[in-house]
Amino acid sequence: GFIMPTFHIIAGSFVLLFGIVVLCFSKGQSKHRVTGNLFFVSLLAMVLSVPNLLENPVMAILSAYYGTTAWAIVLRKEKSTGIFEIVAMISIAIISIILFDVVLTSTSLTPTFTFILSAWAIVAALSALLDLNMILRGGLSGKHRIARHAWRTCCALLGAVMSFSANTDDYWPDFVNNNILIYLMIGVLVFWVFRILFTKWFEKSINTFKSSMSIKMLFRR
């Protein structure tokens, strides 16, 4: 029908909008949290409205996995896990196996799609291993917790960007590479992971947050 594809396009547009906006706000700000929640709701709406969801749910599940695990890690207390993380790990492991099977057995894939599916399969396998590591450690804390939130949010947004680029291929000017948004999104992902894990950004952010909270408490007295 006409309604479901239209709703899917609208939801996808909101995913891109809120995803881009959430990256502009500082981590921990109320605006970042509100926009992040709107991004998550839009993502679920987009996933559930995929026109051929029942026929080919793999990529939809992939997007839902990264969105929900990014959202869940900031809702949970530090150093804690639960049944959700176990189900998520099993789900992404299965998705990885399915993607690898498609790459290895399909004879109709173009080199471009073979590369894309192989990349997602590898990332999915890595995600499953990281999930297992987190479960065995009893959860994450500090900058590793925030890094998990950041890169999985970027992966969820990357899926939406790739879909947008593929479906608007005919509308891009000849002098503009329609994959430019994909390259930019990958760059954003690498930038945030590096910044969180290998610079003093996280420590400075914590100190700034504590200072602002102290000032607020002082004025409340």
Stockholm file with secondary structure:
# STOCKHOLM 1.0

chainA/1-221         GFIMPTFHIIAGSFVLLFGIVVLCFSKGQSKHRVTGNLFFVSLLAMVLSVPNLLENPVMAILSAYYGTTAWAIVLRKEKSTGIFEIVAMISIAIISIILFDVVLTSTSLTPTFTFILSAWAIVAALSALLDLNMILRGGLSGKHRIARHAWRTCCALLGAVMSFSANTDDYWPDFVNNNILIYLMIGVLVFWVFRILFTKWFEKSINTFKSSMSIKMLFRR
#=GR chainA/1-221 SS CCHHHHHHHHHHHHHHHHHHHHHHSCTTSHHHHHHHHHHHHHHHHHHHTCTTTTTCCHHHHHHHHHHHHHHHHHHSCTTCCCHHHHHHHHHHHHHHHHHHHHHHHCSSCCHHHHHHHHHHHHHHHHHHHHHHHHHHHTCCCHHHHHHHHHHHHHHHHHHHHHHHHHHTGGGSCTTSCTTHHHHHHHHHHHHHHHHHHHSSHHHHHHHHHHHHHHHHHHHHC
#=GC SS_cons         CCHHHHHHHHHHHHHHHHHHHHHHSCTTSHHHHHHHHHHHHHHHHHHHTCTTTTTCCHHHHHHHHHHHHHHHHHHSCTTCCCHHHHHHHHHHHHHHHHHHHHHHHCSSCCHHHHHHHHHHHHHHHHHHHHHHHHHHHTCCCHHHHHHHHHHHHHHHHHHHHHHHHHHTGGGSCTTSCTTHHHHHHHHHHHHHHHHHHHSSHHHHHHHHHHHHHHHHHHHHC
//
